[in-house]
Amino acid sequence: MTIQNLHHIMNPVSIAVVGASEKKGSVGACIMDNLVSGGFKGELFPVNPKYSRVSGFDAVARVEDLEAPVDMAVIAVPMQDVPGVVAECGQKKMQGCVVISAGPVRPGDPENKIWSSIRQVARDTGIRIIGPDSVGIINTRAGLNASFMHTLPLPGKVAFLSQSGAVSTAVLDLALREKVGFSHFVNLGSGLDVDFADMIDYLGSLSEVESIVMYVESLTNARKFMSAARAVSRVKPIIVLKSSRAGVGFDPCEDEVYDAMFQRAGILRVHGFDALFDCAEFLAKQKRPRGGRLAIVSNAGGIGMMALDSLAGSGIKPADLTPSTIHALDGLLEDRWRRTNPIEVLQETSPEKYIEVVKICIKADEIDGLLLLSSPVGTYDSTALASPLVKLLKTTPFPVFTAWMGGVNSDRSRAIFNREGIITYETPERAVQAFLNLYQYGRNIQMLQEIPDRTDKRLDIDRSAAAGAVKRGLASHPPSDTWLAGKLLAAYGIVVAPDKGFARPDYELQISMVNHPLFGPVLQFGMGGALSEVVRDTAMALPPLNRILAGRVMEATRISRVFDGYKQISPVDIALLEEMLIRISRMVSDFPEIKSLTVNPIQVKEGRVVVANARAKVEKTLVQAAGHLIISPYPWWQESEFVTRDKEKIFMRPVRPGDAEQIIGLFSDLSPETVYLRFFSPIKRISKTLLIRLTQIDYDREIALMALAGKGEQKKIVGVARIIFHPAGERGEFALVLADDWQGKGIGRVLLKRALVSAQKYGLKHIYGPVISSNTAMLALGQKLGFAVKRDPESSEYKLEINLKDLDQAGR
């Protein structure tokens, strides 16, 4: 199944409404009315045996009676009839169905025959299904309102996804009041087939969508979700409100894992419906903050301090005004202000002076965001201030938003701001939180795109010894949990030595792991020892880890504040602790049989570290290594060696984030002609954005094999072959680049061939790639490997394409 179908669902030329009705108040009638009133320009085909015409359109009794090809169907019939209707839609070669029908359908229930039947039809025919129990879908750009929501939202560039119909309609109501526009509204309902990952992939590919806001109740495929979210969040903000933070069956640890997962994916998690909508409004109306330096302008001292207190609670300091900004404000406010941030413009000051203060702040380089506050004190007319502010606020280089406090007296001002697309809130606290949320998103993305230092160190691991320990642990008479943990850790270079522990350590740490049914192995680091359950100071992490990620999870704990030394406590070797986390991460990644692991206590005394105790449990599983992780790990199986015809040994391995410096080195070895042949433009240097894209690989979505020549410190990258998977199916696009001095040695043929072999293992079937007509060497190589060489009808260049089933017949 592919997301290509989703284009036809969200941009249909023709729609069948199964269950269309003339009965006022019915779902079928509402859907027909919404499609017509929403401005859908395509063909509508009502399907209902009770009618010959519905809403002025000719109706048929059954889907099988439709004569013309139809893109998709909206289904609103009794739940027990849905499997048969979906089967008929599949037989008619429709791309998808939006199932409005609701009933006792829940994912993962093997006894639910209706659920199983619908899913089987989807698998057999390839038809995609949104729902059941969906309130429908909306695409404002296409004039598509295939839902029973009461109205169409305003056009915009924010997409909204939700599992809850009630949340969808509530967001739509607020959006209309606040004049917030949306590109898409999609209610996934029970999520039998199309899920959040599918929609993130699809929406992420659309230029008209600039950000995605989601309400999530549950996820069923965390790895698929992570892969999609990590790919899209780098270029478009993703905001999520995840429910079930409390109540019956609430697991606080699981909720913390969701936090860790969202952060690792570059997603901003907000808490509360107001925060979700505020972020949606911010993304729809404002620029994203470039930093956290917020300036506050207020017409009263009290409300300015309210905003400042809210900012202080987050750990973020307000913008420090520079001497030049203070001097400019002095000339305007004289001695009637405190010469600090918040900037107080007292009530008796004219609106004109307030506006001049704002102009000074807009020119200040030390400000990343501006919050304007007003309170209707005495005879102060806030409307007289709001009206002239609007035009000025549309010219700012950073986000500016307002909080016009009060009720009836401030409603007119807020209406002015909303009408002109200026964000406005009723309280300073809510305004500050909205700014902080978007600032935190920026920090998440910054961390996601952080380029790690080059670390070529290979871990000294005895995998066969670990496999032996796991095998003995799975035996009918397993050894003790302590013995098993000791053997596993020793195989990964960590010694458990209770006899070398300290009677009175400076402090104790712990590292633990549990194998969660949804998230796979989840690591926990923090304070250890006997009181670790009482004084809970831990942070979660998802493997695989590198040094940046290991350091980040350590920094999230309070105990980490003593790692650099504190009073009589000596500094600890932080790199050693990071490596311990990385080794354990690697171990639980290599062996899905490990059910749980507890390394506690890890004693620290005078900077020395001793693992004093550990326990582990294993259990049988059918899952192969890496299949249990929700983040694709480094694919060790792609590593190999070969010898060139000049007897030079070449080592090939996948690209890693730490290869950034080496990639720059490869680029510097390319002639201008080679750069042009590879990148189709005369690039003079690799930007940071491109470097991140070239080195931070999602191994579930891309093969990036590089060839290294030389020994030790002299080893350098001489070529890279890539195959980027197409999200719409079993296709991939290849690219190949070789340093000029290493061309003609057979490296390119072996490198690309092994990338193609890897693509076969991932299930890809067709690989293609554009080639400039002057690149005769690449055209010749493609023919040797079995590629068909064709002229690209959309350009004057060539296109190489190969069916991977033909790969073994060529290029030996």
N, C-alpha and C positions, 0 to 999 in steps of 0.2 A: 504494500500500500504506500502511496506517495502523497506529498502535499500538492502535487500538480492538480489533483482533483479539487483542492480547496479554491483554486482560482476560479473554476467554473461554478462552485457553490456560491462564492462571494461576488462573482460578476456574471451571473447567468444571463443568457440570451432568452431562455425560455424556462418557465416554471410550471410544474403540475402541483396543484393544491389538492391533496387527497383528504377528503372530509370537508371540502368547501361547502358552505351552507348559506341559505337565505334567511335563516332564523336569527333574528336580532339578539345580540348578547352571547351568541355561541362563539367558540374559539374559531371555528371554520369561517364564520362570517367576518369576524374581526381581522383575520389574516388577509382575506380577500380585500376588505376595505383598506387595510394598511398598504397593501401592495399597489392598489390603484391610487390612493390619495398621496402616497409617498413619491409618486412620479416614476414608477418603474416603466421603462420604455419597451421592454421585451414582450414576448407572448405569454399569456396566461391560459392554463388549461385546468379548469375545475374538474375534479373527479368525485362523483357521488351518484349512486344509482337512484337517489330520490329526486334528482333535478335534471331537466334538460338544459337549463340556463342558470347561471349564478353570476350576479353582479354584471349582467349584460354580456357574459361570455358563454359560448356553447360548452356544455358539460358532457362528460362521458361517464359510463357506469363504473369502469375498472381501468386500472393503469394499462392493462394489456390492450385496451381499446384505443389508446393513443396512437394516432397515425404518424404525426410529425416527430422528429427527434426532439428530445427534451433534456436540458442540462441537469436539472435537479428537481427534487420534490420536497414540498413541505407536507408533513404527515400529521393529521389531527383526527385519528380514528381510535376506537377502543383499543387498549393495550394488547389484548389477545389477538387482534387482527394485524398488528404491526409486522411480525415476521413475514407473513404472506405478502403484504404490500411491498416491503423492502425487497423481497425476492423478485416480484414483478418489475420493480424499478431497476434491479440489476439486470434482468433479462432484456430490458429496454435500453441497456447500455448507458444509463444515467451516471453522472459523475458522483452524485451524492444525495443524501437525504437529511433534512432537518426534522427530527422527530419531536413534535410537540407533545405527543401522547405521554401520559404519566401513569404510573401504576407501581406494583410491587417489584420493581426492577432495581437490583443493586449489584454493583460489580463484585466479582469474586465469590458469588453464591453458586456452587455447582449444582444445586437442586433447582435453580430457576431456569426452567426450560425456555421461557420466552427470551431471556437474556442470551442463553446459549444459542438459540436458533438465529437470532438477529446477528450475533457475532459470526456465526458460521457462514451466513449468507455474505457478509462483508468480506470474509476471507476468500470465499469461492469466487466472488465476482469482482473484487477490487473496489466496490462502491464505498465511499466514505460516509460516515454517519455522525452527525452532531446531535447529541441527546442520548436517549430519550429524556423526557421531563425537562425539555428546553423551552424557554419562552421565545426563542427564535434568534435571528441574526439581522443586523442592520449594516448597510454600507452606504453612508451618506453621499459619497461621490457618485455612486451608481444609482442613486435614488431608490435603493432597495430597502424596504422594511418588511422582511419576511418574518414577522413576529406578531404576537398579540399584545405588545407594549402599546401604550395609549397614544404615543406620538413619536415623531422622528426627531432626533437630536439635531442641533445646529452643526453645520460642517466644521471640521477641524482636523488636527493632525495627531490627536491622541487616540489610541485604540484601547477599548475597555473589554476585558475578559472576566467572566464570572461563572461559578458553578451555581450560584443562587439567583433565582428569578427575582426574589424580593429585593436583594441588593442591587440588581440591575435596574429595576424600576425606580428605586430610591435615588440612585446616582443620576438617572436620567431626569428625574424631577428637579434635583438640585442644579443640574447642569443648565436646564432651561431658565431657572431663576437667576443664576449667576452669569448667564450668557457664555457658558463654556462649550466649545465645539468638540466633536469627536469624528474620527474617520470611520471607525467600526465599533459596533456593539455586538458582542458574541456571547451568548449564554450557552455554556457547554452542558448544562443539566447533569445527568448521571455519568456522562463521559464514557459511554460504552466503547467508542472508537476514537474519534478525534479528541485529543487531549490538549493540555496547555503547551506541551512541547511542539506539537504540530502547528498550533496557532502562532507560537512565538517564531518558529521557523518561517511560516508564511508571511506574517506581518513584518518581520524583520527584513524581508526581501523587497518591501514596497517603499518607494521614495515618498509617497504621500503620508506615510506613518513615521512620525518623529519620536514617539515614545509609546510605551505599553504600560497600562495600569491593570492590576489583576486582584480579584478577590478569590482566594484559594481556601477550600475546605479540606481537601486531601489530595495526595498524589499517589499514583499507582506504579509509575516507572520512573524512579528517581534518576537513573543514569541517563535516560533519554531526555528528561527535563533539564538536567545539568548541562548536557551537551548543547542543547538548543539555547539555553539561557546564556551560557558563557560565550557563545558565538555572537549573539545579538547584543548583549549588554555592553560590549566594548564600543558599539557605535550608536546605540539608542538606549535611553534610560528605561529600566524596568522597575516598576514599583509594585509591591505586593502587600496586601493585608491578609495574613493567615489567621483563620479562626481557630477555635478550640484551644485557647490558652488556659482554660480552666473548666471545671465542671466534672461530671461523672466520667471516670476513666482517664482523667487528665494526667499525663505523664510529663512532669516538668523537664526531665532529661530529654525526652523526645522533642519537646519544644525548643530546647537549647540546640539540638542537632539541626532543626530547621533553621535556626538563626545562623549556625555555622555554614550550612549548605547555601543559604541565600547570599551570605557575605562572600563565600568562595566563588559564587556565580556572578558576582558583581551586581546583585539585586539589592535594592533598598527595601527593607521590611519596615512597615509602619504599624502602629498599634492604635486601632480605633477607626471608626468610619469617617469621622471628621478629618483625621490626618490623611486617609486615603483620598478623599475628595479634594482636600487642600493641595495635595501633591499633583493631582490631575489638573486642577485649575492652574497651578503654578507652571506646569509643563505646557499647558495650552496657551498661556498668556505672556510668559516671561522667559528671559534668557536664564540659563542655569548659572548659579554663582561660581566664579572662578576661584574663590577662596572663602574663608570664614570671617573676614573683617567687616563686621556690620556696624554701620553708623545709624544713630537714632535721632530724629528731629521731633521735638514734642512741643505742644503749646502749653504744657503744664508739667511740673516736676514729678508729681505722683505717678502718672501713667508712664513717664519715661523710666522711672525706677522699676516699675512692674516689668517692662520689657527687659531691662538690665538684669533683674533677678532671674528671669526665665533663661536668659543667655548664660548667666553664671552657673545655673544648675546643670548645664550641658558640658561644662569644662571649657567652653570657648570664650575667649576674651573679646570685648568690643574693639573696634578699630581705634588705634592710637592716632589722634589727630597730629599732623605735622606742624612745625612752627609756621609754615607758610599758610596753612589752612586756618590756624588759630588767628594769625595776623589779619587775614581777610575777614574773618568773622568779627574780630575786634572792631574793625572799621565800620561794621554794620550794626552790631549789637552793643558796642561800647562796653560799659561795665554791667550790663544787665544780663550777663550769663556767666556760668561757672568755668568757662574755658576748658571744658572737658566733654566727653561723650557719655551720656546723651546731651544733645544740644538743645537747651531750653529756649523757646521763643515764647515769651509770656503772652497771656490772653489779650492784654491791651495793645499788643503790637499789631500793626496792620497786616492784612493778608499779603500785601505786596512785599513786606519785609520777610515774611515766612518763605515766600517764593524765592527771594534773593538768597536766603540761607541755603535752600535746596540747590540753587544754581552753583553755589560755591562747593557744595558737597559733590555734585556731579563731576566737577573738574578735579577733585582730589584723587591722586593716584593711590592713596593708602586705603581706599574704601572699595570693598567688593560687593556690597549690598547696602541698600538704604531703606530704612523703615520710617514712614511718616505717620505721626500720631496726632490726633486731635480729639479734644473733649469739649462738649458744649457747655462751658462754664459761663455763668452770668449772661451777658448779652452777646457773647461770641457767636458769630455767624459762620459755621463750618461750611455751609454751601457756597458762600462767597469765596472761600478759599479753594474748595474742590474744583469748581468750574475752570478757573484759569490754570490750575495745576496740570490738568489732563494733557494739554498739548505739550507741555514741557517734559512730562514723564515718559512720553513716547520716544524721546531722543537720548535716553540714558545708555551708557555703555555697559551697565550692570543692572541686575534686577532691583527694581524699586516697587515697594508694595505699601499699602496703607492699612491703618486700623483707626477708623472713625468711630469712636466709642459713643454709646448712647442708644436711645431708642428712636422715637418718632422724629426728634430733631436731627438725627443723623441719617435717617433712611434716605432722604433725597440725595445726600452726598454719596452714599454707597451706590445708589442707583446710577448716578452720573459716572462713577468709576466703572461699574459693571458694563454700562452701555458702551464705554470707550475702551474696554479691554484692559483696564487697570485692576490689579488684584487688590481686594479690600476685605478686611476681617472686622469682626466686632470687638475683639480683645487683642491686646498686645501679645499675650502669651501664645495665642493661636498663630499669630503672624510670625513670631520668632520661631516657633516649632516648625512651621512650613519651610522657612528659610534653612533651618538646621538640617531638616530631612534631605533637602536637595544638596546641601553642602556635604552631608555624609555620603550621599550617592557618589559625588565626585571623588571623595576619598576612597570609597570602595573600588571605583574604576582605576584610580591611580595605583592602588595596591595590586589590582589585577594585572595592570600593565607594567609593573615594576620589572626591570631587567636585572636578573641576579648576576653576581660576579661569576666569572668563569671558574668552575670547579670540576676538574678532570679526574679527581680522586675516585677510584673505584673502591667500593666497600669490600672488605675482606670477609667473604661469606662462604660457609661450608654448607651448601644447600643439600647435599646428599646426607650429611649428618642430621640436618633438620628433618628431612623426609623420613629418615630412620626413626627419629624420635616420635614423629607424628604417627607412623605405622605402629609403633609399639603402644602409643597412647590409645589407638583405636582397637587394640587387641582385646580378646575376651576377658583377660585379667590385666587391666591397665596398671601402670605404675602410679605413684602418688602424683598429685598436682604439682607439688614442689619439685620433684625429680624432673617431670616433663618440662616445666618452665625453665629450669636450670639448663637442660640440654638444648632447648630451642634458643634461648638467649645466647648461650655459649657459641652455637653455630653461627650467630649473627654478631659475634664480637663483643658481647656484653657478659661480664662475669658476675655471677651471684656468689657473694662471699660473706655469709652471716658471721663467720668467725673473725672477720676483720672489721666488724661494725663498731660503732662508738657507743660508749655507755651514756654519754651526754652530748649528743650532736648539737650543732648550732641550730639546725632546723632539718626537717624531713620533707621529702617530695614523693610524688607517686606518678606513675604512668600506667594507665589501664586501657583495656580494649574490650568492647562487647560487640558481638556480631548481630546487628539489628536486621529484622526481616525486610525492611524497606531500604535502609541506608547502607547495609553491609557493615564492614568493620568501622567502628567509631572510636577514635582515640580520645583520651582525657588526660590532661596534665595539670598538676597543681600541688597544693599542700598535701603532704602525706602524714603517716603516723597514726597513732591511736585515736586522735581527735579529728581526723580528716572528715568523718561523717558529720561531726558536730559543727566544726568551723569549716564550712564548705567554701573552698577557694580553688575552683578548677575552671578550665576552659576546654572546649571541645574542638576537635579537628578531624578532618576527613582525609584519609590517605588517597593517593601518594603525597608525601611531603618532600619539599626541598628546604634549603636553609632559611630562605625568606619566610616560608610558611611555618616552619618549626619555631623560628624566632617570634613570629607573630602570635602563635598560640601561647608561648611562654609569657610574652609581654601582657597578655590579657588577664594575667593573674596578679593578685596583690603581693604574693610572696616574691614575685620577680623583682620587686623594688630593692631587695637586699642582695641581689646577685652581683652588683658592682661593689659590694661592701657597705656595711652600715654599722657605725660606732665600733664595737669590738668584733664584729663579724667580718671575716676576710672575704675578698672577692672570690667568686667561683669561676671555673672555666666554662663560660657560657657556650663556647663552641662544642665542648664535650657533651653538654646536655642536649644541644641541638642535634648532634650526631646520634645520640642515644634515641631520640625521638624518630629520626630518619631511619635508623636500623630497625626499630620496632615496626615502623610504618611499612618498611620493605618486607619484613617477616610476615605480617598479617595480610599483606598483599599477595605474597607468594603462596600462602597456604589457606585456602578457604575453609579448611577443616578446623582451624583454630576458632573455637566458640567464644572463649573469653581468656583474658590475660590480665593479671594484676601484679605490677612491680611496685611493692610497697612494704617497708619504707626504702626510699633512696636517701641515705643519710649523708649530710654535708657537715664537715667539721674542718675549720681552718682552710677552707677552699678545696679540700679533698672530697671525693665522691665515692661512696660505697653502696652497692646494691645489696641490701641486707636480707631481703626475702622476696619471693616471687611465686606465683601459682598460675597454672594454665589448665584449660580443658579443651578437648577436641571432640568432634563428632563427625560421623560419616556424612558426605554430601555428594551430590551428582554434579555440582557446579565446578567448572574448571577454573584454574587460577586466572585472575583479572575479571572473570565474569561476575564476581561478587562485589566488585567495586562500583561506585556510582560516578567516579571520575576515571577516565581511561588512563592507565599508567603507561610509563615508557615501555614500548614493545621490544623487549630484549631479543625476541626471536627474529627480529629483522636484521640483527647484527651478522656480518659475514666478512670474509677476506677473499681476495683474489690477487693474482700476480699478472701484471701487464706483459705485453709482448716484449717489453724492454727489461723484464725481470724485476720490476719494481713492485713491492708489496703495497697493496691498497686495502685499507680497513674501511668498511662501510657500516654506518649506523644511523639511526633516526636522529633528526635535529632535536636539540634540547634548548630550553630558555637560556642556559648559560653559554650558548654558542654565539651570542650576539657579536662579541668582539671579533670572533673568527669569521662570521658572515661579512662584516665590514671589510676584513682583510681580503676575503675572496673578491668582493666587489672592486676593491682597489687594484686587483690583478687583472681585471677585465678591460679590454680595449674599448674605446667608444663604439666601435662597430659591433662587438659582442654584446655590449649593454643594449644597443638598439635592437639587435636581433632577439634578445631575450625579453626586454620590457616594452618594445614597440615605441619607445620614445627616448630621446637623448638625456637620460637621468644623470646628473653629475654627482649626486650623493644619496645615500639611503636615509630617509627621514626616520625619526623615532617611531612614528606610526607604522611605517612599512617594516621597520626592523622588528617590531613587536609581532606583526602579522607573520613575518618569515620565521620567527623562532619560537613563539608560544603556540605550540601545536595542540589541537584537539585530535588525539590519535584515533578517535572514532570517526573523524571527518576528513582526515588528510593523511597521506603518506608523504613523508619528507625525508628522503635518504640522502646522506651526504657521504662523499668519498674523501678520505684523509690519507695523505702521503707524508712520509718522513717518520722520524722517531723522537720520542720524548717531547721536549719543549719546542723542537723544530717541526712537529707535526702540524700540518695546515690543511684547511679545506681546499680541495681542488675542483669540486663539482657537487651539484645538488640536483636531484630529480624529485619532482613533486607530482602527486596526483590528488587533486582536490575533489572530494565526493560531491556530486550534485544532490541537493536536498530533495529533488523531485523524483528520485528513483535510483536505478542501478547503473548510473553513468558517472563518469569522472573526467576531469580535464587535466591533462598532463602539462608539465613544463620541465625544461632541462637547461642547465647552464654549466659550462666548463671553463676553467681558467684558460687563457689563451695558450700558455706554455704547456698545457697538459692535453691539448686537443690532438687527435690522431693517434692516440695510444690504446684505443679500445675501451677506455673508461666509461664513456657515455653510453655505449651499447650495453655493457654489463650493468651499469647503474640503473638505466631505464628498464632493462629487462627484469631486474630483481624487484623494482617498484611495481611493475605489472604483475609479477607473480604474487606479491603481497596483496595487490588489489583483488586478485582472484580469491584469496583466502577471506577477504572482507565481503565477498559476495557480489562484487561489481562485475558487470558483463560487458559494458561498452566504454572504451576510453577514447577521447578525442583531444585535439589541441590545434590552435591556429599556428601557422608558420609563415613568416614573410617569404615572398617568392625568391628573394636573394639569398636566403639561408639554404643553400644547396646541400651543405653537409647534413643538416637536420632532415631534409627531405630524403636523402640517400639512406640515413640511419633508420628512418621510419619504414622505408621499403624493406630493409634487411630484417626488421623485426616483425614484418607482416602487416604493417599499417596500409590502409588504402589511402592514396593521395588524390584529393579532389579539390577543384577550385571552389572557394567559398562564394556562394551566389551573392552574399551581402557585401563583398569587398573584392579587390583584385588579388587577394592573397590565397594561400592554400589552407586546407584543413586535412589533418591526418586523423584517421579513425580506425579502430581495430575492435573486433569482437574477440574477447579474451579466450573463447573456446578455440580460436585459431592460433593462439599464442605459441603453443608447443610445436606447431607445424613450421615455424620459422624462427630465425634468429639464433639457432643453436651455435 
